[in-house]
Amino acid sequence: MGAGTRKALAGTTLMRPRIGITTGKRKGRAMRLANAFNVLLAGGWPVTIGPGIRETFEGLDGLIIGGGVDIEARLYGIDTSDEWPYDPERDALELAGIDWADSVGAPILGICRGMQLLNVHRGGTLLRDIVAAVPEYRNKRSILPCKTVEIAAATLLSEVAGAEPLMVNALHHQAVDRLGDGFVVGARETVGFIQSVEAVEGPMRLGVQWHPELLPWSHRHRSVFSALVRDARRGR
């Protein structure tokens, strides 16, 4: 690579908003790569955040809290004497990331686990297992679209992805239960489970229960990344 090419690449990198993308030790690395690809498509520059990788948020312009293992249930008031494979180091780091974003006004996109953590951060709760909560419910799981969500009118999600029903994929077994402070429902699955939350006021806080990073061929799914990068660029 010549000096001119390196200089041009460095200049392009500096012009792109820097988007932190979280990952963990147990799960989430493949999703991080998919998120990074979508951030690049949207005009941002991905920066990996994770325990033992990078644990500082300084210099970032926005944040994606991605998918992975379940959030430790004690964080929303449930005893965790079980042996579920939690990742408390990741929980702590991502909660610190939300605090950082709140302090500087940076936008956040929460995906699956990330949406749930945004809700827990504001005092909300989760259904630990949606099938246990509704035994007759058949929880479809696929990286391809397999569920339909109804998008609420006059929401950020409706502005960026359109108001029509949206086919989404599903890899989760938990869901948001009680909403956190200042959050509203952005979308629900046709059977009623919450599929998206967002903040009423302040910088972008958008959470989606599905995995748009695995559906990059769909402009409606890419739109959430475009919204994040747009707001990060404005903040910068």
C-alpha positions as CSV (number, residue, x, y, z in Angstrom):
1,M,0.0,0.0,0.0
2,G,1.5,3.3,-1.1
3,A,1.8,6.4,1.1
4,G,-1.0,8.2,-0.8
5,T,-3.4,5.3,-0.3
6,R,-2.6,5.1,3.5
7,K,-3.1,8.9,3.8
8,A,-6.5,8.7,2.0
9,L,-7.6,5.8,4.1
10,A,-6.6,7.6,7.3
11,G,-8.5,10.7,6.2
12,T,-11.6,8.6,5.5
13,T,-11.4,7.0,8.9
14,L,-11.1,10.4,10.6
15,M,-14.2,11.6,8.8
16,R,-16.4,8.7,9.8
17,P,-18.1,8.8,13.2
18,R,-16.5,6.2,15.5
19,I,-19.1,3.7,16.7
20,G,-18.3,1.4,19.6
21,I,-19.6,-2.2,19.2
22,T,-19.7,-4.3,22.3
23,T,-18.9,-8.0,22.5
24,G,-18.4,-10.5,25.3
25,K,-16.3,-13.5,26.2
26,R,-19.0,-16.1,25.8
27,K,-21.1,-15.0,22.8
28,G,-21.5,-12.1,20.5
29,R,-18.3,-12.1,18.3
30,A,-20.0,-13.1,15.0
31,M,-22.7,-10.5,15.7
32,R,-20.1,-7.9,16.3
33,L,-18.6,-8.5,12.9
34,A,-22.0,-8.2,11.3
35,N,-22.6,-5.0,13.2
36,A,-19.2,-3.7,12.1
37,F,-20.1,-4.4,8.5
38,N,-23.4,-2.5,8.8
39,V,-21.7,0.5,10.5
40,L,-19.3,0.7,7.6
41,L,-22.1,0.5,5.1
42,A,-23.8,3.4,7.0
43,G,-20.7,5.6,6.9
44,G,-19.4,5.0,10.4
45,W,-16.1,3.4,11.7
46,P,-16.5,0.4,14.0
47,V,-14.5,0.1,17.2
48,T,-14.7,-3.1,19.2
49,I,-15.5,-2.7,23.0
50,G,-15.3,-5.7,25.3
51,P,-13.7,-7.0,28.6
52,G,-10.0,-7.4,28.0
53,I,-10.2,-5.9,24.5
54,R,-11.0,-2.2,25.0
55,E,-12.8,-0.9,28.0
56,T,-12.8,2.8,27.4
57,F,-15.4,4.8,25.5
58,E,-13.5,8.0,25.1
59,G,-13.2,9.2,21.6
60,L,-16.3,7.4,20.4
61,D,-19.3,9.1,18.8
62,G,-22.0,6.4,19.3
63,L,-22.5,3.0,20.7
64,I,-24.0,-0.4,19.6
65,I,-24.8,-2.8,22.4
66,G,-25.1,-6.1,20.6
67,G,-26.4,-9.6,21.2
68,G,-25.0,-12.2,23.5
69,V,-25.7,-14.1,26.7
70,D,-28.5,-13.2,29.0
71,I,-28.2,-10.2,31.4
72,E,-27.6,-11.3,35.0
73,A,-31.1,-11.3,36.5
74,R,-30.0,-9.7,39.8
75,L,-29.7,-6.4,37.8
76,Y,-33.5,-6.3,37.5
77,G,-34.3,-7.7,41.0
78,I,-34.4,-11.5,40.5
79,D,-32.3,-13.9,42.6
80,T,-29.4,-15.4,40.6
81,S,-28.5,-18.4,42.7
82,D,-28.8,-20.5,39.5
83,E,-25.9,-21.4,37.4
84,W,-26.9,-19.7,34.2
85,P,-23.9,-18.7,32.0
86,Y,-24.0,-15.0,32.6
87,D,-21.2,-12.5,31.7
88,P,-21.1,-10.0,34.6
89,E,-17.9,-8.3,33.2
90,R,-19.8,-7.5,30.0
91,D,-22.9,-6.4,31.9
92,A,-20.8,-4.0,34.0
93,L,-18.9,-2.6,31.0
94,E,-22.0,-2.0,28.9
95,L,-23.8,-0.3,31.8
96,A,-20.8,2.0,32.1
97,G,-21.0,2.6,28.4
98,I,-24.7,3.7,28.7
99,D,-23.6,6.0,31.6
100,W,-20.9,7.5,29.4
101,A,-23.3,8.0,26.5
102,D,-25.8,9.7,28.8
103,S,-23.1,12.0,30.0
104,V,-21.9,13.1,26.6
105,G,-25.2,12.8,24.7
106,A,-24.0,10.1,22.3
107,P,-26.6,7.9,20.5
108,I,-27.1,4.2,21.3
109,L,-28.6,1.3,19.3
110,G,-29.4,-1.7,21.4
111,I,-29.8,-5.1,19.6
112,C,-31.5,-8.1,21.3
113,R,-29.6,-8.3,24.6
114,G,-28.6,-4.6,24.0
115,M,-32.3,-3.6,24.0
116,Q,-32.9,-5.5,27.2
117,L,-29.9,-3.8,28.9
118,L,-31.1,-0.4,27.8
119,N,-34.4,-1.1,29.5
120,V,-32.8,-2.6,32.7
121,H,-30.5,0.5,32.9
122,R,-33.6,2.6,33.3
123,G,-35.2,0.4,36.0
124,G,-37.2,-1.9,33.7
125,T,-37.5,-5.6,33.9
126,L,-37.4,-8.7,31.7
127,L,-39.4,-11.8,31.1
128,R,-36.7,-14.4,31.8
129,D,-38.3,-16.9,29.4
130,I,-41.2,-16.0,27.1
131,V,-42.3,-19.6,26.6
132,A,-42.4,-20.1,30.4
133,A,-44.4,-16.9,30.6
134,V,-46.9,-18.0,27.9
135,P,-46.6,-21.8,27.6
136,E,-48.9,-22.0,24.5
137,Y,-46.6,-19.6,22.6
138,R,-44.4,-21.1,19.9
139,N,-41.2,-19.1,19.9
140,K,-39.8,-19.3,16.3
141,R,-36.1,-18.8,16.1
142,S,-34.2,-18.2,12.9
143,I,-31.5,-15.8,11.5
144,L,-34.0,-15.3,8.6
145,P,-37.3,-13.4,8.9
146,C,-39.7,-15.5,10.8
147,K,-41.9,-13.1,12.8
148,T,-44.0,-10.0,12.0
149,V,-43.8,-6.9,14.2
150,E,-46.3,-4.1,14.2
151,I,-44.5,-0.7,14.4
152,A,-46.1,2.0,16.6
153,A,-47.0,5.3,14.9
154,A,-45.2,8.5,15.6
155,T,-42.1,6.7,16.9
156,L,-38.4,7.0,15.9
157,L,-38.6,3.4,14.6
158,S,-41.5,4.4,12.3
159,E,-39.5,7.4,11.0
160,V,-36.4,5.4,10.1
161,A,-37.8,2.0,9.1
162,G,-41.3,2.9,8.0
163,A,-44.7,2.3,9.7
164,E,-45.7,-0.8,7.8
165,P,-45.5,-4.2,9.5
166,L,-42.0,-5.6,9.4
167,M,-40.7,-9.2,9.0
168,V,-37.9,-9.8,11.5
169,N,-35.6,-12.6,12.5
170,A,-35.5,-14.0,16.1
171,L,-32.7,-15.6,18.2
172,H,-34.0,-14.6,21.7
173,H,-35.9,-16.4,24.5
174,Q,-36.4,-13.3,26.7
175,A,-38.3,-10.1,26.3
176,V,-38.8,-6.7,27.9
177,D,-41.5,-6.8,30.5
178,R,-41.9,-3.6,32.5
179,L,-40.6,-0.5,30.6
180,G,-37.8,1.5,32.0
181,D,-38.2,5.2,32.8
182,G,-38.7,7.4,29.8
183,F,-39.1,4.5,27.4
184,V,-42.1,3.8,25.1
185,V,-42.8,0.7,22.9
186,G,-41.7,1.1,19.3
187,A,-43.0,-2.2,18.1
188,R,-44.7,-5.4,19.2
189,E,-44.8,-8.9,17.9
190,T,-48.3,-9.8,16.7
191,V,-48.9,-11.9,19.8
192,G,-48.0,-8.9,22.0
193,F,-44.4,-9.3,23.1
194,I,-42.4,-6.1,23.0
195,Q,-40.0,-6.0,20.0
196,S,-38.6,-2.5,20.2
197,V,-38.2,0.3,22.8
198,E,-37.1,3.9,22.5
199,A,-36.5,7.0,24.6
200,V,-39.1,9.7,24.5
201,E,-36.6,12.5,25.0
202,G,-32.8,13.0,24.8
203,P,-30.3,11.5,22.4
204,M,-31.2,8.4,20.4
205,R,-31.9,5.4,22.5
206,L,-33.4,2.8,20.2
207,G,-33.6,-0.9,21.0
208,V,-34.7,-3.7,18.7
209,Q,-35.2,-7.3,19.9
210,W,-34.3,-8.8,16.5
211,H,-31.0,-8.8,14.7
212,P,-31.0,-6.3,11.8
213,E,-27.2,-6.8,11.4
214,L,-28.0,-10.2,10.0
215,L,-30.3,-8.8,7.3
216,P,-28.1,-6.2,5.5
217,W,-29.9,-6.7,2.2
218,S,-33.0,-5.0,3.6
219,H,-33.0,-1.2,3.5
220,R,-35.5,-1.2,6.4
221,H,-33.2,-3.1,8.6
222,R,-30.1,-1.1,7.6
223,S,-32.0,2.1,8.4
224,V,-31.4,1.7,12.1
225,F,-27.6,1.8,11.5
226,S,-28.0,4.8,9.3
227,A,-30.0,6.6,12.0
228,L,-27.3,5.8,14.6
229,V,-24.4,7.0,12.3
230,R,-26.4,10.1,11.3
231,D,-27.0,11.1,15.0
232,A,-23.4,10.3,15.9
233,R,-22.2,12.6,13.1
234,R,-24.5,15.4,14.3
235,G,-23.2,15.0,17.8
236,R,-19.6,15.1,16.6
